Every structure is written in structure tokens, then in C-alpha cells.
């Protein structure tokens, strides 16, 4: 499975060769590889955030140009290995506290033992790059990189076969992104515009809520609701 996922990453990443970046302040590409513990627990839970916002860079060398250089040298595996090393290292540091608090609480409330919590749930991002520690949405290269990001996420879903996906991000246009990712969906109650969306696609229960650091208004309530809904799914399916 892991080898197949890496081969798919390589196929998609090679397409970056075709892009001429105007201002290369991009982070390293964000890739996901699950820990073994992900497959040990049911349901399989997959969380999708926004973008890396600064942490996915190593010595400021992870530019699009570096990826293109690795493609030219037929060394895409270096890009992939670097990214997966950063991914697993990030799970152990203190960054992204709001996101990680939600991550840990979800793992705890769904019955994962403390020693396996960080590894039993896998998370990805809607965008595989940040730009100068911020969202890449305003960049002229964005549409192309958004398409590649969505293809990477699609590949991750295909290989990891999650039972539940939680899109936990505050992004302009996220719902559109999700509709392209899952063209056929069945919307489920409750639905609260910009706050809570539950739908079923490809047999997967999917939720969309705001980024876990959002503390204004009713967002904390809907974070609790998504955990309750996941627990309900576990109880109904005897998982």
C-alpha cells in the first residue's frame, strides 16, 4: 500500500515540471503517509486541514524550484521522502495547538488509547503548499497548484480508505473544493451554512466544520457536534 501511494505521489508531483512559478516562496509539498496504527482502529478517521502555514519548510530550501530540480534529476523520491519525514516529525511537536487539541480529543473520545492517539488518525490538507507561511489562494499559480493538491488528496483517500473524513478548515471556496472532490454526495442533517455540513460520499461519512482554532460564535459547539456524530456512527455500526 505504501509503495503504491508513493508511486502515485511521484506521478502527480512530476506534473509540477510544467509550471513556471512567478514568486517562489512556497513551502515544501505536504504529503501524507499513515502510521501502522491508522489501520488498527475502526472507524478509520481522516482529518483535512487547510495548508501548513509555515511549518512545512526545512532550512528555507523547499521551493517549487527544488522540486523541479529533483524532477529533472529523476530524484522525485528525495522530495517525497523529505516531505514524509517532516510530516511524521510534525506530529510530535507543539505547533498547530488548536488543531492538535481537536485531533487529540477526537482520538480520545473515539476510544483510542493514549499511546496510539497521535498515530491512529491521519490528517491531510486541502492545499499541499503554503506561500510565505500563508494561504496560497492569492497567488497567480494557485489554480494549477490547487488542482494538484486535490489530486494528491484524492489519492490519499483512495489508498487510505477512510470511514470518516472531517474537513476542519476555514477557507474561502472550501465547499466548492469538496464538491469537485466528491461530485456525487448525499447531504444529511443537520446542515448549518458555513458551520456544519454532513454528507455521505463513496460510502464515507464526511463532515465540514471551521478550523479548530476558530473560537468565535458557535464554532466550538459544532466541533463538539462532529465528535458526537462520529460517536453515534461508531455506536450504530458497532465499530
N, C-alpha and C positions, 0 to 999 in steps of 0.2 A: 504493500500500500504506500509506504513512504517513498520508495523508489519511483513509483508511478506518479505520485504527487510532485516530486522534484522534476521529473521529466516534463510534466505539464507546465510547471513554472518556467522551465527553460524555454519551451516553445513560445509561451506568451511573452516572456521578457525579451526574447530576440526581436520582437517587433519594435522595441524601443529604438533599434538601429535606424528606423525610418524618420525619427522626429528630430527637428532642428530646434533646440531649446534656445530661447532668446536670452533669458536671465537664469543661469543655472545655480539657484540657491535651494535646490531640492535636497531633501533628506535621502538616506538610503531607502531602498524599496522595502516595504513591510510585507513579510511573508510569514506564514503560519505552519507549524508542524506540531501536531498534538503529542503530549506525553502519553505513555502507555496507559496511565490511569484514566484517560478520557474514555477508553474502550471498556474499562472495568465497571463503569456505573451506568445505570439506566434510570431516567432517560439521558441520552446524550444531549448536552446543552452547549450551545454555541452563541456567544455574545458578539455583536458587531458594534464597534465604536465609530469614531469619525476619522481622525487621522492622528499621527503620532505626536504632533505638536512639540517637536524639538528633541525628544529622547532618542530617536532612531538614527542618530548620526555618530560616527566614530572618528574623532580627530579631524572633523570637517572635510573628510575625503570622500564622502559618499554622495557624489553628484551623479546626475544623469550621464555626464561625460565619462565618468569612470565606468559606469555600466556599459556604455557604448564601446569603450576601450576593451573591456573584457569580452564583449561580443566579437569584436574584430580579432582578438587573440584566441578565440574559441575557448574562453575560460569563464563561461557564464556560471559554472559551478562555484567559482570564487564568490560571485555576487550572492548566490543562493546561500552558501554556507555562512557568509558574513551576516546575512540577514537573519537566518535561523538562530545563530549564536546570540545576536542582540535580543531576539525575541525571548529566548529562554532566560537570559540574564535579567531582562526587564521584569519578569515575574517575581524576582526576588528582591527588587529594590523598593524604595518608598515613594516613587513618583506615581502620579495619577491617583492620589489618595481617594478622591470621591469615587472614581471608577472602581478602585480595588475594594473599597468598603462594600459597595454593592455586590461585586464579584464574590467576596468572602461570605457575605450574608446569604446570598442565593445558594452558595455551596453548602453552607451550614444548614439552612432551612430545608434543603432537599436531601439531607441525610448523609452527606459526605463526611467521613472522619477528618479531623483536623489536619492530620499529616498528609492527606490527599487533596485538600480543598483547592490549592492553587493549581494543581495539575489535572484535576478531574473535569474542569470546564475549560473549553478552548475559546479564545477570543480572537477576533479579526477586526479589520477596519474597512469602512466603505471606500476610503481613499488610501492607496498604497504609498503615498508620499505626502509629506507636508512641505510647505515652501517657506523658508526662513522662519521656522518654528510655528507657522500659522497655516490656516487653510489654503489650499492651492486654487480655490474656486475663482479667484480674480485674475489668474494668470492666462495669457493667450494660449498656452499649451494645454489648458485644463481639459477640454472636451476629449482630446486624444488620450490623456492620462486617466481620465475618468473611465473611459471605455476599457482600457487595460486593467484598471483597478477592479472594475465589475467582473471582468473575465477571470481575474485571479480569485475573487470571492466566489464566483460560480464554481470554479474548480475545487476550491476548498470545501464547499458544500457537497459537491458530488463525491469527493473522496471520504469526507468525514461522516457523511450521512447522519446529520443531527436529527433528533426527535423534536427539539425545540430551538428556535432561533429568537434571540432578543436583540432588536436594533435599538441600542441605547445611545442615541446621539441627537444633538440639536444642530441640524443642518438645513439650510435653505435648499429645497428641492429633494430632500431625502425620500419623500413619498414617491416622487417620480422615479427616482433611482430604484426603489423597491419594485415598482410596477414593471420596470424593464427587466429586473432580475427574475421576477415571478409574474409573467404575463397572465397566467390563469390563477385566480385566487378565489377563495370563498370567504367573504367578510363575516365576522362573528361579533356578537355583542359581548361587552359594551364597546361602543366607539365614541371617543371624545376627540374632536378635531385638535390636532397639534399636541395632544397629551397622551392619548392611549388608543392604539389600534391593534386589534386581534384578528388575525386571518389564518386560514389554512391553505397551504400550497404544497403540492407534491407529497402530501401526507405529513407535512411538518406543521406543527403549531408555531406560528410566528407572531411576535409582538413588536410594536414600535412605541418607545417612550422617549422622554427627553434624556439628555446626558445626565448621569448620576450626580454631577456637581450642581445641577440646577436645583436651587432650594426655594425659589420664589413660587408663590401661589400654590397650586395643587400638585405640583410635580412630585413632591415626596409621597403624597398619597397614592399616586399611580405607580410609583416604584414598589410600594407595598402591595398594591393590587396585582402587579405582574407576578410577584412571588407567590401570592395566594392562588392565582390562576394556575401557575406551574404546579403547585402542591395539589391542587384539585385534579389536574391531569394525571399526576402520579397516582392519586388515590383511585380515580375512575378506571385507570388501565392496569391497576395492581402492579405498578412498576417498582 
